[in-house]
Amino acid sequence: MPDVTLSDGREITFDLHKISRRQYSELVSGKLTNDQDDALVGATCGLTPEQVSGLPFPDWRRLAQAFFKKAREPLADPNSVSAPS
């Protein structure tokens, strides 16, 4: 099940294993450039930084909200390795 669906129908699923805790901390610190933010978020969902920054604003907001929702509760993912079966 995708984490978010963009207006063009693309279904996005985040893989938080693609970034480290340090990278996430840098992202939320506000110290990174927009390009660096786009690269980190894009790395988790298979989009290039250019694709992330080129999204229509509503889609970018959907993507960002879905990313941070998943990042706040990474173990709530039923597909997670640590999820009970």
Buried (B, 14 or more C-beta within 10 A) or exposed (E): EEBBEBEEEBEBBBBBEBBEEEBBEBBEEEEBEEEBBBBBBBBBBEBEBEBBBEBEEEBBEBBBEBBEEBBEEEEEBEEEEEEEE
